[in-house]
């Protein structure tokens, strides 16, 4: 999407829009917190405006960041955690590799074989994701069935080793903490669609923070420059 189309009809400069989106997705701030912080800069922005920006540009950030990710390794750690959406607990499937690099996420209302299959298919579609040699999961009985069906459908390598060893999944369970901490301060997500947009942006910022980007992104200033470049605001 071209820069002029992406920010067309906006009443604020693109760098200010991206600043509010970046702050909200990265730090434990409410929309009203960001409003106050922007007031210090002499800008009066309604919290609903910032909310719409986060919904629009959070998923766009995720899409653009994924083009610059380093390849993950072939040892996957898969687990589900919970997030509250419109007052209901939903399942957030997440996977990292053995070094803690994010592979993918998938939000679902259900926790079954079909959901597990959709999650694995989504993850395998990305070019930076290495096909797994071994997948470590918890005792959820849906995983072995889903993986076996994907093997039969030739969408996963036949020789994949499946390990259902809980302590080996400490890496992904620890990685959940950043996501859950950020979501908890939001006091609940309002709809499934907007939850997906926001989670996409949070996961994208988390991958940048974990230095999964090919370019050296070592500081907050580097993060800002990298994101501006993604959206065509910097050379």
N, C-alpha and C positions, 0 to 999 in steps of 0.2 A: 504494500500500500504506500503510495507516494506521500511525502510529507504534507504537501498542500491539501491533499484530500483527507489525511488523517486528522489534521487540526482545523479543517475548514469550518467556518462559522463559530469558532470559539472566541469568546470575548477576552481571553487572557493569553499571554505569550506561552508558546509551547514549553519553554524551559520551566515556567512556573507551574504549569499543569503537571509535568513530569516530576517536579520536586514534591508536590503534595502526594502524588501517587506513590513515589518511592518511599517517602517518610511513613505513610500509612501502612504499606505492605511490610516494611522492614522493622518498624518499632512498635511498641505496645501503646499506641495512640488511638484515641477515638476520633471520629470525624470532627467533633467540636474542639478537641485538642488542636488539631491541624488548623482549624479556623482561627483560633487564638494565636497560633504561631505565625500565620500569614498576616494577621492584623499588626503584628510587630514590624512587619515589612511594609506596612501601609496599604495592604490589600484587603478589601472586604469581600469575602467569598462565602456563600451559603454552604452549610454542611451537606445539603442535598446535592449541590453542584459537585463537590469533591467526591461524594459517593458515586455519582454517575461517572466521573472520570475514572475512579478505581475500577468500576465494573467494565468500562470500555477498554482502558489501557492495561489493566492487569493481565487479561488473557492475551492481548497483543504483545505484551512484554514477554510472556512465557513462550509464545510462538517464535519470537525473534531471538531470544536467548538460546533456545535449543539448537539453532544453526551454528552456534559457536562453542558447543560443549566438547570436552575431551572424551575420548572413547572410555566407556566403563569396562571393567574386567568381566570375566565369565563366571564369577561366583556371586550368585544373587542371594540376598536376604529379604524375604517377603513377609509382611505382617499387616494386620488391620488394626486401626485404632478407631476412635469414635469422635464425631463432631455433632453438635446439636444444630439442626436446621429447622426453623419454624416450630420450635418446641419439641421436635422429635429427634431421637438419636439416630444417626446414620453412620454407615461404615465407610471409612477412608482407607482404601488399600494403598500401601506404599511399598516400594522396593528400593534398596540401595545395594551397591556391590560390597565386597569384603573390605574395601578401603573407606567406606562410608559415603561414596559418591551417589547422588540421587539418580535413580533410573527412571522412575515414573510414579504417578499416583492415579487413583481412580475413585471417585465418590459414587456410592451406591446406596440405595434404600434396602437392599437385600444382601445376604451373606450365603451364597450357595455356589454350586458348580458353574452355572452359566455366568455369574458375575466374575468368578475367578478366571474363566476363559476369556471374557472380554478384557479384563485387566491385562492378562499376559499378551493377548493379541495387540492391544494398544501399545504396550511397552516395546514389543518386538518390531513395531512399525518404524521406529526412529533409527536413523543411520548411526547415531553415536552409541547405541546400545549393542553390546556384544551378545551374540547368542549364548545362552547359559550352558556351562559345563556341569554345574551343580546348582541346585536351588534348595535353600534352607528355609523351611516353613515351620509353623507351630503344629499343633495336633488337629487343626481344622480338617475334617475328613473330605472336604470338597477339593482340596488341592491335588491329592494323588489322582482322583478321577479326572479332574480338568486337564492335568498335564498328560495323562495317558490318552485322552481323547485328542489333544492337540498333536501328540506324536502320531496317532493313527491318521490324522488329517494332514500330516507332513508339514505342520507349521512349527514344530519343535524338533530338534535333533533327537534321534532315537536313543542315543547313549546317555542322555541326561541322568545325573544322579540326584535323587530326591532324598533330602535329609529332614526328618521331623525331630529336630533336637532343639528344645526351647532355649537353652543357654547360648547356643551359637547365634541366636537372633538378637543378642543384646545390642548389636550395632544399630539395627533398624529401630529397635525400641528406644534407644537413646536419641536417635535422630527424630523420632516423633515429638520429642519434647519442645523443640523450637516451634513446630507447627501448632501444637496444642496450646502452648503458652500464648502465641499470637492470637489464635482463634478465641481462647477463653476470655480475653480482655474485650472482645467484640460483643459479648453478652448474647450470643446466638446469631446465626445467620438467618436471613429473612426468607429466602426461597432457594430451591435446589439450583436454579439457573444462576442466580447471583452468587451463591456459595461456590459454584464451580469457577466462576470468573475470579473471585477473590482468592480462592485456594491456588489457582493457576499463578497468580501474581506473587503470592507468598512463597510458593515453591520455587519460582524463578529467582526471587531475591535470595532465597536460601542457597540455591545452587551457585549464585554469584559469590555469596559470603564464603562458601566452602571452596572457592577458587577452582571451580570446575571449568572455567573458561580458558580457551587457548591463550588469549592475551593475559598479560600480567595485571590482575585486578587485586591489588594488595591493600588498598585504603579506601575510605569513604569517597575521597576525591576521585580516585581511579574508577570507582563504581559509577559515580555521577558521569564522568567522561565517557565511560563505556556505554551507559544507557543512552546518553545523548547521541552517540554515534549510531546506535541501533536505530534510533528514530530520525536520523538524518540531520541532527542539530549541530554536529561537530564533524570536522574533517578527519 
